[in-house]
Structure formats: structure tokens, C-alpha cells
């Protein structure tokens, strides 16, 4: 006959049996999602606010002759709108994968979120970075931003020349950026491929961006990208850039 030994505590009483092992993570996740709390969580994730196409602060034709009304309409109402639509679809897939505990699905949604989310972020900044000359487009920066550009690059023209060259040299599709480095407290120039966001790519707060995807200029400039990039300075909205600079410094 086998005897079992059950240790006693100082009062001579038998110690309680050890607790059962914790369920495996997938089991715990399924149990949580099947509960009322889990159901509410899944509902809240699925009910995320949808991203929307921002309205422009000017008419499509107001940036002519630098950018034609035809390109602006296609770029905003078609291309940017597609990024928004696809971003919302990707976020829905992510929410469904999260609710189901589908790790592979969560990972699989990241590519579409990065591309379309980046497209939405970049274009939302781009539209505000531009203004018709009648609304201040092309007027040089003043104040703190103007002083920072002078200190970092030796003047506005020198900065424009450098960023123009960098942006024209982007291989394929992408963006050229003037950004703010929070760590150093200084302005910096950078380029990003495709729709990669500046902040997640280089750690810079985006201030002014130049879109060099061909859909941004091809109908007007054909394959002569340098002419487009040089011309865009004529409609740069430095008031908007200055506001972004001030916000980045105070954040």
C-alpha cells in the first residue's frame, strides 16, 4: 500500500492542495472574449472612429499654374480617398483579428495599415502645407521658424536647394521632408520611400512635405520631376509650417 505525505503547517493542519495550473494563453483569450467583458471589448474595438478624407482649404484650381486643378482633384478625391478607404478596411481586419485572438491576422494587417495610414498622414499634411499665392502661398517664413532655418541651413534659399536635390533624387516614389528633431531641438531634412511616415521612419516631426509620387505631378510635368519640385516652393504655406514648428517645440 502507498502512503501519501501531506505536509502540515505549524498548527498541525493539512496544507491546501496547490491551485490548478493557469490555462494556456489562447484558452484564456477565448474565455475572455466569450465573457460579457470580452464582448464589450470586441465591440469597442470594432466601433473605432473611421478615418475620413479632409476637406481642402482652397479650391482645386487655386494652386494653378504650379499644380493644375485636374491633378488636385484626382490626387485628393481619388488617390487620398483610396488611402482612407483602404486604411479603414485594414483597421476593421485588425479589430476582427484582435477580437478573435488571431495573432497571424494582427500581424498580417500591419502592412496595409502602414502603407495606407502613412498615405493618409502624409497627404493630410501636404494639403495644409500648400496655399495659393492669394492666401499667402510662397511668402517666406518669419519669426522663430525663419530664424531656425537661417541658423540651421544658412537661409531659406539654401534649405530649399538642399531639400529640392534630396527630393528629386528619391528613387521611385516617396517624399522629401523638412522636419523637427525633438532630441536636438533642431530642424532636419530627410526623405522617405513610398508612404512611410517621417516620424516613424526618422523620428522627426513632419513640418513640410513634398510628394514625389508621379500621380502628384505627371499630368503637368511629365517625367521632369525637378521642375515640379522647384515650382512647389511658390505655393509653400509657411504659416502652416510655422504653426507645426511651434507645436512641435512645445510638445
C-alpha positions in Angstrom: 0.0 0.0 0.0 1.3 3.5 -0.9 1.2 6.3 1.6 0.9 9.9 0.7 2.5 12.6 2.7 0.7 15.8 3.2 2.8 18.4 5.0 1.3 20.2 7.9 1.6 23.8 8.9 2.6 25.0 12.4 -0.9 24.4 13.7 -0.8 20.8 12.6 -3.4 21.3 9.9 -3.0 19.9 6.4 -2.0 22.5 3.8 -4.5 23.1 1.0 -3.8 21.4 -2.3 -1.9 23.6 -4.8 -4.0 25.6 -7.2 -4.6 24.2 -10.7 -2.2 25.4 -13.4 -3.3 28.6 -15.3 -4.9 27.9 -18.6 -2.8 28.4 -21.7 -2.9 31.9 -23.2 -5.2 31.0 -26.1 -7.6 29.4 -23.7 -7.6 32.5 -21.5 -8.1 34.7 -24.5 -11.0 32.7 -25.8 -12.6 32.7 -22.3 -12.2 36.4 -22.0 -13.7 37.1 -25.4 -16.6 34.8 -24.7 -17.4 36.8 -21.5 -19.5 39.9 -21.3 -16.4 42.0 -20.7 -14.7 40.4 -23.7 -17.7 41.0 -25.8 -17.8 44.7 -24.9 -14.1 44.9 -25.7 -14.5 43.4 -29.1 -17.5 45.7 -29.7 -15.5 48.8 -28.7 -12.6 47.8 -30.9 -14.9 47.2 -33.9 -16.5 50.6 -33.3 -13.4 52.6 -33.8 -14.0 56.0 -35.3 -13.4 55.8 -39.1 -10.8 58.0 -40.8 -12.2 60.5 -43.3 -11.0 62.5 -46.2 -10.1 66.0 -45.1 -11.6 69.0 -46.9 -9.1 71.3 -48.7 -8.7 74.9 -47.5 -8.8 76.0 -51.1 -10.4 75.1 -54.4 -8.7 72.5 -56.7 -7.9 75.2 -59.3 -6.4 77.7 -56.8 -2.9 76.2 -56.9 -2.6 76.8 -60.7 -0.3 77.1 -62.6 2.0 75.3 -60.2 -0.4 72.3 -59.8 -3.4 72.1 -62.1 -6.9 71.7 -60.9 -7.1 68.4 -62.7 -4.2 66.9 -60.8 -5.5 68.3 -57.5 -8.9 66.8 -58.0 -7.5 63.4 -58.9 -4.9 63.5 -56.2 -7.3 64.5 -53.4 -10.6 62.9 -54.4 -9.2 59.7 -55.8 -5.7 58.9 -54.5 -6.0 60.2 -51.0 -9.6 58.9 -50.7 -8.3 55.4 -51.7 -5.8 55.5 -48.8 -8.6 56.5 -46.4 -10.9 53.7 -47.7 -8.1 51.1 -47.5 -7.0 52.2 -44.1 -10.5 51.8 -42.7 -10.7 48.4 -44.2 -7.3 47.4 -42.8 -8.4 48.7 -39.3 -11.5 46.6 -39.5 -9.4 43.5 -40.3 -7.2 44.3 -37.4 -10.1 44.7 -35.0 -11.6 41.4 -36.1 -8.2 39.6 -35.7 -7.7 41.1 -32.2 -11.2 40.1 -31.2 -10.6 36.5 -32.4 -7.1 36.3 -30.8 -5.7 35.8 -34.3 -2.1 36.8 -33.9 -1.3 36.0 -37.5 -4.2 38.2 -38.6 -3.0 41.0 -36.4 0.5 40.8 -38.0 -0.9 40.5 -41.5 -2.9 43.7 -41.1 0.2 45.8 -40.3 1.5 46.3 -43.9 -1.8 47.7 -45.2 -2.1 49.9 -42.1 1.4 51.3 -42.5 1.0 52.0 -46.2 -2.5 53.4 -46.2 -2.1 55.1 -42.8 1.1 56.7 -44.0 -0.6 57.9 -47.2 -3.4 59.4 -45.1 -1.0 61.1 -42.7 1.3 62.4 -45.4 -1.4 63.8 -47.6 -3.3 65.4 -44.8 -0.1 67.4 -44.0 0.6 68.0 -47.7 -2.7 69.8 -48.4 -2.2 72.2 -45.5 1.4 72.8 -46.4 0.3 74.4 -49.7 -1.6 77.7 -50.3 -2.5 79.8 -53.3 -0.4 83.0 -53.5 -3.6 85.0 -52.8 -3.7 83.3 -49.4 0.0 83.6 -48.5 1.5 80.8 -50.6 5.1 81.4 -51.3 5.6 84.2 -48.7 8.9 83.4 -46.9 8.8 82.3 -43.3 9.5 84.8 -40.5 9.7 84.6 -36.7 11.0 81.6 -34.9 10.8 79.3 -38.0 12.7 81.8 -40.2 15.4 82.2 -37.6 15.7 78.4 -37.2 16.0 77.9 -40.9 18.7 80.6 -41.1 20.6 79.1 -38.2 20.5 75.5 -39.4 20.8 75.9 -43.2 22.2 79.4 -43.7 19.0 80.8 -45.2 15.7 79.8 -46.8 17.2 79.5 -50.3 20.0 77.2 -49.1 17.5 75.0 -47.4 15.2 74.9 -50.5 18.2 74.0 -52.7 19.2 71.1 -50.5 15.7 69.7 -49.9 15.0 70.0 -53.6 18.0 68.0 -54.6 17.3 65.3 -52.0 13.6 65.1 -53.0 14.4 64.9 -56.8 16.8 62.1 -56.0 14.2 59.9 -54.3 14.2 56.6 -56.2 10.7 55.5 -57.4 8.0 57.0 -55.2 8.3 58.8 -51.9 8.5 62.1 -50.1 11.0 64.8 -49.2 10.6 66.5 -45.7 11.6 69.3 -43.6 11.2 68.0 -40.0 11.9 68.9 -36.4 14.2 66.8 -34.2 12.8 66.9 -30.7 16.0 65.4 -29.2 18.3 68.0 -30.6 15.8 70.8 -30.9 16.9 71.5 -34.5 15.4 71.3 -38.0 16.4 68.5 -40.2 15.9 67.3 -43.8 15.0 63.7 -44.8 13.4 61.6 -47.4 11.1 58.6 -47.1 10.2 55.9 -49.6 6.6 55.1 -50.6 4.2 56.3 -48.0 6.4 55.7 -44.9 5.6 58.3 -42.3 8.5 60.6 -41.4 8.1 60.3 -37.6 8.2 56.6 -37.5 10.9 56.4 -40.1 13.4 59.0 -38.9 12.0 60.2 -35.6 11.3 63.7 -37.0 8.1 65.7 -36.6 6.9 66.5 -40.1 6.7 70.2 -40.9 6.8 70.4 -44.7 6.5 67.6 -47.2 6.9 67.3 -50.9 5.1 64.4 -52.6 7.0 62.9 -55.5 4.7 60.1 -56.4 4.1 60.5 -60.1 0.4 61.0 -59.6 1.3 64.3 -57.8 2.8 65.9 -60.9 2.9 63.7 -64.0 -0.1 65.3 -65.9 1.6 68.7 -65.6 5.3 68.0 -65.6 5.5 64.6 -67.3 8.8 63.0 -66.3 10.5 66.2 -65.4 10.4 65.9 -61.6 12.9 68.7 -60.9 10.6 71.3 -62.5 7.7 70.2 -60.2 9.8 70.2 -57.0 11.3 73.6 -57.8 7.9 75.1 -58.6 6.2 73.9 -55.4 8.1 76.4 -53.3 5.9 79.1 -55.0 2.9 77.8 -53.1 4.5 76.7 -49.8 2.3 77.7 -46.9 5.0 78.8 -44.4 2.3 80.0 -42.0 1.2 76.4 -41.6 4.7 75.1 -41.3 5.5 77.7 -38.6 2.4 76.6 -36.6 3.6 73.0 -36.8 7.1 74.0 -35.8 5.8 75.9 -32.7 3.6 73.0 -31.8 6.5 70.5 -32.1 8.7 72.6 -29.9 6.1 73.0 -27.2 5.0 69.3 -27.2 
